[in-house]
Amino acid sequence: MEQALGSLTLSLDQVKKAFEEERQNISEERTRLLREKKEWEEIAVRLHQAQPARTVRLNVGGMEFLTSPATLSSVKGSFFEAMMSGRWPLNCMDNGAIFIDRDPQVFRHILNFLRGDTIPLDSLSPSDLESLISDADFYNLPGLTTAVRSVAEIKTIVKSRKIFLLGGVNYKRSGQLDQVERYDTQTNRWEPMKSMPAALSRFGATAAGGKLWVFGGASSFVYDPEENEWSKISSMIHPRSGFAVVSCDRFIYIIGGFTGLGTSSEMSPMSSSRKHLGACVMENWIYAVGGNSGAFKQSLNLVERYDIVNDRWHQVDSIHTARQDCSVVNIEGHIWVIGGSETTTKDVIEVYDPKMNQWTSLASPCPFPAVPTPCIAQVDGSLFFLGGAREAGRWDVGRNHYEPIFPMLIGRQNAAVAVL
């Protein structure tokens, strides 16, 4: 019996030893396999990196885009994921590009969304937002549709912008005008407003503090839209006409050398005297463009900008075409110069890039019939062309789309325009 137990104990020890040896062998084999797996994964990464990246060429509405299959397939259940699945025939062009008959300008935003980039929805006009919602639905991108619709709904709640057109001259009537009319950008309708206390032309108007401020000759007035009342305010130090007027923060700047709301005070002069110039504000700078030199009415291509903080003028790159009585607006950080005249009325639009200090002439002319003294208002990325006859129009700059709007009540030139 004791001998049998001894033999059994010896057998168990042998089994334990054999098991331990086998466990050790398995552990070493696992370590070897893991090492080889890692080496193969590293080789696979190097092979993938060595291969040229696969791209997809798209032609959307006549404009070509280059992207990757991963970008197009990033949203499950979308039009693009189905397109890349291989389950459906593709509408390919001769150069291999996949053709999609949609708006290419809207597709830029769609592609940025698929890439995970931020879309500047707040800067888009209501019509741009509607176009983006329509295409997001078409491409079956519910996340984008929801985001855009939220912004669009907020914009419709916000009070619509009003364009005020004041004074000027109607050559079918005698003398200057004191009439004021207001355009509602949502309803596309003009309505008459309370007339100014004096008839004016070649004067200036701007919006500040929820009110309209009018300067011309020896007259200065302020209009309160809530009370529908005009009031006289302090006159300029030197009565004048043919100047430019802009507002920034709580101040109004009358280009030609004077500033103020309740009172006028002198500021640093420009490098040369001129009249019938255009001006606009960008950040803490006021840009003064063109005009004429006075005595011989010679049109200028001179451009200066005023440093509001340091009360100093700086000359920048000149516009290509000398002109006076031009409209100057700030659109998304670029200065646009439109219309005006030298010996003939100008239909060439010039755009200034402040980072490059460089002007560029647009290939396409102004979509609105050229008039010597245009009134142009900028609202939410669209330009509203007013002046001359009663006809008026709206140009969506981002989409390069022009359409006529409801005619003005009175045709007029040499008027002033302001937006509230």
C-alpha positions as semicolon CSV with decimal commas, in nm:
position;residue;x (nm);y (nm);z (nm)
1;M;0,000;0,000;0,000
2;E;0,273;0,246;0,092
3;Q;0,458;0,155;-0,224
4;A;0,146;0,227;-0,430
5;L;0,099;0,568;-0,266
6;G;0,462;0,653;-0,332
7;S;0,422;0,568;-0,699
8;L;0,106;0,782;-0,721
9;T;0,281;1,080;-0,562
10;L;0,566;1,044;-0,809
11;S;0,319;1,037;-1,101
12;L;0,148;1,356;-0,982
13;D;0,482;1,532;-0,952
14;Q;0,565;1,427;-1,305
15;V;0,229;1,554;-1,430
16;K;0,278;1,889;-1,255
17;K;0,626;1,918;-1,401
18;A;0,505;1,831;-1,748
19;F;0,214;2,076;-1,715
20;E;0,446;2,355;-1,604
21;E;0,682;2,287;-1,893
22;E;0,391;2,291;-2,138
23;R;0,253;2,615;-1,988
24;Q;0,595;2,772;-2,025
25;N;0,616;2,656;-2,386
26;I;0,271;2,800;-2,459
27;S;0,366;3,132;-2,296
28;E;0,683;3,156;-2,503
29;E;0,491;3,064;-2,819
30;R;0,229;3,332;-2,743
31;T;0,500;3,592;-2,691
32;R;0,660;3,493;-3,022
33;L;0,327;3,512;-3,205
34;L;0,248;3,854;-3,057
35;R;0,591;3,978;-3,161
36;E;0,541;3,850;-3,514
37;K;0,191;4,003;-3,525
38;K;0,330;4,342;-3,428
39;E;0,604;4,311;-3,690
40;W;0,347;4,227;-3,958
41;E;0,128;4,519;-3,852
42;E;0,424;4,753;-3,883
43;I;0,500;4,612;-4,228
44;A;0,135;4,658;-4,329
45;V;0,144;5,024;-4,217
46;R;0,460;5,087;-4,416
47;L;0,311;4,919;-4,722
48;H;-0,006;5,129;-4,690
49;Q;0,197;5,447;-4,654
50;A;0,406;5,356;-4,955
51;Q;0,095;5,323;-5,175
52;P;-0,049;5,633;-5,342
53;A;-0,357;5,768;-5,161
54;R;-0,679;5,679;-5,337
55;T;-0,883;5,982;-5,435
56;V;-1,227;6,044;-5,581
57;R;-1,288;6,313;-5,843
58;L;-1,631;6,474;-5,837
59;N;-1,786;6,719;-6,081
60;V;-2,065;6,907;-5,907
61;G;-2,258;7,142;-6,131
62;G;-1,958;7,190;-6,359
63;M;-1,698;7,246;-6,081
64;E;-1,450;6,971;-5,990
65;F;-1,366;6,860;-5,635
66;L;-1,105;6,608;-5,515
67;T;-1,161;6,409;-5,196
68;S;-1,121;6,060;-5,048
69;P;-1,355;5,759;-5,024
70;A;-1,326;5,774;-4,645
71;T;-1,451;6,134;-4,641
72;L;-1,745;6,056;-4,866
73;S;-1,840;5,749;-4,659
74;S;-1,807;5,923;-4,323
75;V;-2,184;5,959;-4,269
76;K;-2,371;5,627;-4,257
77;G;-2,680;5,608;-4,475
78;S;-2,589;5,917;-4,675
79;F;-2,610;5,964;-5,050
80;F;-2,231;5,950;-5,067
81;E;-2,197;5,625;-4,870
82;A;-2,442;5,460;-5,110
83;M;-2,253;5,609;-5,403
84;M;-1,923;5,460;-5,281
85;S;-2,070;5,119;-5,192
86;G;-2,043;4,987;-5,548
87;R;-2,408;4,877;-5,544
88;W;-2,522;5,145;-5,789
89;P;-2,397;5,256;-6,132
90;L;-2,217;5,592;-6,129
91;N;-2,264;5,881;-6,371
92;C;-1,900;5,920;-6,475
93;M;-1,762;6,176;-6,719
94;D;-1,491;6,115;-6,981
95;N;-1,216;6,214;-6,735
96;G;-1,348;5,970;-6,473
97;A;-1,511;6,235;-6,254
98;I;-1,844;6,141;-6,097
99;F;-2,104;6,398;-6,205
100;I;-2,361;6,535;-5,957
101;D;-2,607;6,791;-6,088
102;R;-2,624;7,020;-5,784
103;D;-2,503;7,369;-5,684
104;P;-2,121;7,368;-5,656
105;Q;-2,113;7,667;-5,417
106;V;-2,339;7,484;-5,172
107;F;-2,136;7,165;-5,217
108;R;-1,829;7,342;-5,078
109;H;-2,009;7,359;-4,743
110;I;-2,128;6,998;-4,778
111;L;-1,771;6,874;-4,837
112;N;-1,637;7,076;-4,544
113;F;-1,902;6,913;-4,323
114;L;-1,797;6,565;-4,439
115;R;-1,436;6,653;-4,366
116;G;-1,528;6,754;-4,011
117;D;-1,455;7,121;-4,070
118;T;-1,661;7,405;-3,924
119;I;-1,913;7,574;-4,154
120;P;-1,959;7,951;-4,083
121;L;-2,338;7,926;-4,066
122;D;-2,381;8,262;-3,890
123;S;-2,223;8,442;-4,186
124;L;-2,457;8,285;-4,445
125;S;-2,756;8,476;-4,576
126;P;-3,108;8,334;-4,527
127;S;-3,122;8,228;-4,893
128;D;-2,784;8,053;-4,857
129;L;-2,912;7,867;-4,551
130;E;-3,223;7,754;-4,738
131;S;-3,008;7,624;-5,025
132;L;-2,785;7,439;-4,778
133;I;-3,089;7,280;-4,608
134;S;-3,223;7,166;-4,946
135;D;-2,894;7,005;-5,048
136;A;-2,835;6,850;-4,704
137;D;-3,175;6,682;-4,741
138;F;-3,088;6,568;-5,093
139;Y;-2,759;6,414;-4,975
140;N;-2,936;6,264;-4,669
141;L;-2,723;6,438;-4,407
142;P;-2,974;6,478;-4,120
143;G;-2,713;6,612;-3,876
144;L;-2,626;6,899;-4,107
145;T;-2,992;6,964;-4,192
146;T;-3,079;7,002;-3,823
147;A;-2,785;7,235;-3,752
148;V;-2,856;7,460;-4,049
149;R;-3,230;7,472;-3,984
150;S;-3,168;7,583;-3,623
151;V;-2,956;7,876;-3,741
152;A;-3,209;7,965;-4,013
153;E;-3,494;7,970;-3,758
154;I;-3,295;8,198;-3,528
155;K;-3,231;8,438;-3,817
156;T;-3,600;8,456;-3,902
157;I;-3,682;8,542;-3,542
158;V;-3,430;8,827;-3,546
159;K;-3,585;9,155;-3,658
160;S;-3,550;9,199;-4,035
161;R;-3,306;9,460;-4,162
162;K;-3,444;9,782;-4,306
163;I;-3,278;9,987;-4,580
164;F;-3,348;10,362;-4,572
165;L;-3,312;10,566;-4,891
166;L;-3,308;10,940;-4,830
167;G;-3,321;11,260;-5,036
168;G;-3,135;11,299;-5,363
169;V;-3,254;11,437;-5,695
170;N;-3,525;11,321;-5,932
171;Y;-3,470;11,497;-6,263
172;K;-3,838;11,466;-6,357
173;R;-3,910;11,683;-6,054
174;S;-3,768;12,025;-5,980
175;G;-3,507;12,060;-5,707
176;Q;-3,386;11,826;-5,437
177;L;-3,590;11,567;-5,249
178;D;-3,677;11,545;-4,882
179;Q;-3,867;11,216;-4,921
180;V;-3,754;10,903;-4,735
181;E;-3,853;10,545;-4,817
182;R;-3,774;10,221;-4,636
183;Y;-3,719;9,871;-4,778
184;D;-3,791;9,555;-4,577
185;T;-3,543;9,282;-4,675
186;Q;-3,787;9,007;-4,572
187;T;-4,111;9,129;-4,730
188;N;-3,945;9,281;-5,041
189;R;-4,155;9,596;-5,012
190;W;-4,088;9,971;-4,997
191;E;-4,289;10,206;-4,780
192;P;-4,282;10,585;-4,745
193;M;-4,144;10,726;-4,421
194;K;-4,157;11,069;-4,261
195;S;-3,973;11,322;-4,479
196;M;-3,651;11,488;-4,368
197;P;-3,671;11,843;-4,227
198;A;-3,480;11,967;-4,536
199;A;-3,438;11,859;-4,898
200;L;-3,081;11,735;-4,955
201;S;-2,860;11,578;-5,224
202;R;-2,494;11,477;-5,225
203;F;-2,510;11,442;-4,849
204;G;-2,427;11,165;-4,602
205;A;-2,629;10,933;-4,379
206;T;-2,535;10,649;-4,147
207;A;-2,691;10,432;-3,875
208;A;-2,567;10,436;-3,515
209;G;-2,732;10,355;-3,185
210;G;-3,053;10,240;-3,355
211;K;-3,105;10,582;-3,518
212;L;-3,034;10,749;-3,854
213;W;-2,792;11,040;-3,865
214;V;-2,797;11,280;-4,160
215;F;-2,536;11,542;-4,249
216;G;-2,542;11,778;-4,544
217;G;-2,442;12,140;-4,604
218;A;-2,519;12,330;-4,286
219;S;-2,787;12,080;-4,184
220;S;-2,758;11,789;-3,941
221;F;-3,051;11,574;-3,826
222;V;-3,123;11,251;-3,641
223;Y;-3,420;11,022;-3,701
224;D;-3,567;10,801;-3,428
225;P;-3,757;10,511;-3,594
226;E;-3,936;10,423;-3,270
227;E;-4,083;10,771;-3,239
228;N;-4,094;10,837;-3,616
229;E;-3,949;11,181;-3,548
230;W;-3,667;11,394;-3,689
231;S;-3,462;11,621;-3,461
232;K;-3,198;11,882;-3,536
233;I;-2,849;11,821;-3,391
234;S;-2,524;12,019;-3,373
235;S;-2,401;12,130;-3,714
236;M;-2,063;12,035;-3,856
237;I;-1,776;12,277;-3,794
238;H;-1,746;12,341;-4,168
239;P;-2,059;12,296;-4,382
240;R;-1,990;12,080;-4,687
241;S;-2,122;11,841;-4,950
242;G;-1,974;11,546;-5,140
243;F;-1,818;11,389;-4,830
244;A;-1,826;11,033;-4,695
245;V;-1,972;10,938;-4,358
246;V;-1,933;10,615;-4,157
247;S;-2,000;10,505;-3,800
248;C;-1,788;10,294;-3,567
249;D;-1,877;10,217;-3,207
250;R;-2,032;10,534;-3,061
251;F;-1,876;10,779;-3,306
252;I;-1,968;10,904;-3,652
253;Y;-1,681;10,997;-3,883
254;I;-1,728;11,252;-4,160
255;I;-1,440;11,190;-4,397
256;G;-1,273;11,517;-4,473
257;G;-1,162;11,569;-4,117
258;F;-1,444;11,581;-3,859
259;T;-1,612;11,350;-3,605
260;G;-1,883;11,352;-3,341
261;L;-2,240;11,289;-3,241
262;G;-2,358;11,576;-3,024
263;T;-2,058;11,796;-3,107
264;S;-1,794;11,799;-3,382
265;S;-1,421;11,780;-3,322
266;E;-1,126;11,787;-3,555
267;M;-0,918;11,479;-3,629
268;S;-0,600;11,410;-3,824
269;P;-0,633;11,519;-4,193
270;M;-0,586;11,296;-4,497
271;S;-0,275;11,333;-4,714
272;S;-0,470;11,529;-4,977
273;S;-0,798;11,715;-4,993
274;R;-1,071;11,552;-5,199
275;K;-1,447;11,525;-5,235
276;H;-1,701;11,277;-5,376
277;L;-1,502;10,988;-5,225
278;G;-1,631;10,658;-5,084
279;A;-1,557;10,508;-4,743
280;C;-1,626;10,212;-4,518
281;V;-1,516;10,066;-4,184
282;M;-1,318;9,746;-4,128
283;E;-1,234;9,661;-3,768
284;N;-1,052;9,971;-3,629
285;W;-0,979;10,118;-3,972
286;I;-1,169;10,355;-4,198
287;Y;-1,088;10,320;-4,569
288;A;-1,126;10,630;-4,791
289;V;-1,130;10,551;-5,164
290;G;-1,113;10,764;-5,478
291;G;-1,289;11,098;-5,512
292;N;-1,168;11,404;-5,700
293;S;-0,904;11,663;-5,626
294;G;-1,139;11,958;-5,637
295;A;-1,024;12,236;-5,869
296;F;-1,014;12,040;-6,196
297;K;-1,248;11,760;-6,079
298;Q;-0,975;11,507;-6,161
299;S;-1,075;11,160;-6,044
300;L;-0,832;10,989;-5,805
301;N;-0,720;10,631;-5,751
302;L;-0,581;10,720;-5,409
303;V;-0,673;10,493;-5,115
304;E;-0,597;10,575;-4,751
305;R;-0,698;10,413;-4,429
306;Y;-0,746;10,585;-4,096
307;D;-0,625;10,427;-3,772
308;I;-0,910;10,508;-3,534
309;V;-0,711;10,419;-3,223
310;N;-0,400;10,623;-3,305
311;D;-0,566;10,904;-3,508
312;R;-0,338;10,854;-3,808
313;W;-0,381;10,808;-4,185
314;H;-0,181;10,554;-4,388
315;Q;-0,170;10,527;-4,767
316;V;-0,231;10,177;-4,909
317;D;-0,230;10,024;-5,257
318;S;-0,420;10,239;-5,508
319;I;-0,725;10,114;-5,699
320;H;-0,664;10,028;-6,064
321;T;-0,927;10,267;-6,199
322;A;-0,955;10,624;-6,077
323;R;-1,314;10,709;-5,990
324;Q;-1,536;10,942;-5,788
325;D;-1,885;10,901;-5,641
326;C;-1,820;10,528;-5,594
327;S;-1,977;10,301;-5,333
328;V;-1,741;10,128;-5,090
329;V;-1,852;9,832;-4,874
330;N;-1,689;9,576;-4,646
331;I;-1,779;9,217;-4,735
332;E;-1,623;8,944;-4,517
333;G;-1,299;9,130;-4,456
334;H;-1,251;9,263;-4,811
335;I;-1,315;9,614;-4,942
336;W;-1,539;9,630;-5,251
337;V;-1,544;9,941;-5,472
338;I;-1,845;9,959;-5,704
339;G;-1,963;10,210;-5,962
340;G;-1,869;10,575;-5,973
341;S;-1,729;10,763;-6,268
342;E;-1,421;10,926;-6,421
343;T;-1,513;11,043;-6,769
344;T;-1,757;10,753;-6,807
345;T;-1,957;10,550;-6,557
346;K;-1,762;10,252;-6,420
347;D;-1,902;9,898;-6,417
348;V;-1,574;9,732;-6,307
349;I;-1,576;9,610;-5,947
350;E;-1,246;9,614;-5,757
351;V;-1,181;9,416;-5,438
352;Y;-0,905;9,490;-5,184
353;D;-0,736;9,225;-4,970
354;P;-0,593;9,405;-4,661
355;K;-0,363;9,113;-4,576
356;M;-0,198;9,126;-4,919
357;N;-0,240;9,506;-4,961
358;Q;-0,358;9,435;-5,315
359;W;-0,653;9,522;-5,538
360;T;-0,811;9,276;-5,782
361;S;-1,059;9,357;-6,058
362;L;-1,345;9,110;-6,085
363;A;-1,375;8,934;-6,418
364;S;-1,751;8,993;-6,433
365;P;-1,885;9,349;-6,448
366;C;-2,134;9,492;-6,202
367;P;-2,468;9,309;-6,254
368;F;-2,668;9,629;-6,200
369;P;-2,681;9,889;-6,478
370;A;-2,401;10,139;-6,416
371;V;-2,508;10,476;-6,274
372;P;-2,278;10,770;-6,192
373;T;-2,373;10,795;-5,824
374;P;-2,493;10,453;-5,703
375;C;-2,651;10,387;-5,365
376;I;-2,546;10,042;-5,245
377;A;-2,637;9,879;-4,914
378;Q;-2,477;9,563;-4,778
379;V;-2,704;9,331;-4,577
380;D;-2,604;8,978;-4,469
381;G;-2,361;8,923;-4,757
382;S;-2,593;9,064;-5,024
383;L;-2,556;9,395;-5,206
384;F;-2,869;9,600;-5,272
385;F;-2,835;9,832;-5,574
386;L;-3,046;10,146;-5,553
387;G;-3,045;10,472;-5,743
388;G;-3,105;10,613;-6,086
389;A;-3,451;10,504;-6,203
390;R;-3,696;10,317;-5,980
391;E;-3,543;9,979;-6,061
392;A;-3,349;9,809;-5,780
393;G;-3,176;9,475;-5,737
394;R;-3,015;9,234;-5,494
395;W;-2,686;9,053;-5,560
396;D;-2,600;8,752;-5,344
397;V;-2,222;8,779;-5,365
398;G;-2,146;8,431;-5,228
399;R;-2,364;8,258;-5,486
400;N;-2,304;8,520;-5,757
401;H;-2,680;8,542;-5,804
402;Y;-2,853;8,865;-5,903
403;E;-3,227;8,929;-5,897
404;P;-3,444;9,240;-5,923
405;I;-3,634;9,351;-5,615
406;F;-3,954;9,553;-5,579
407;P;-3,908;9,894;-5,748
408;M;-3,842;10,202;-5,538
409;L;-4,128;10,447;-5,487
410;I;-3,928;10,737;-5,635
411;G;-3,637;10,719;-5,878
412;R;-3,346;10,926;-5,749
413;Q;-2,974;11,004;-5,782
414;N;-2,723;11,160;-5,543
415;A;-2,922;11,012;-5,254
416;A;-2,798;10,863;-4,925
417;V;-2,855;10,513;-4,790
418;A;-2,834;10,358;-4,443
419;V;-2,928;10,022;-4,288
420;L;-3,098;9,965;-3,953
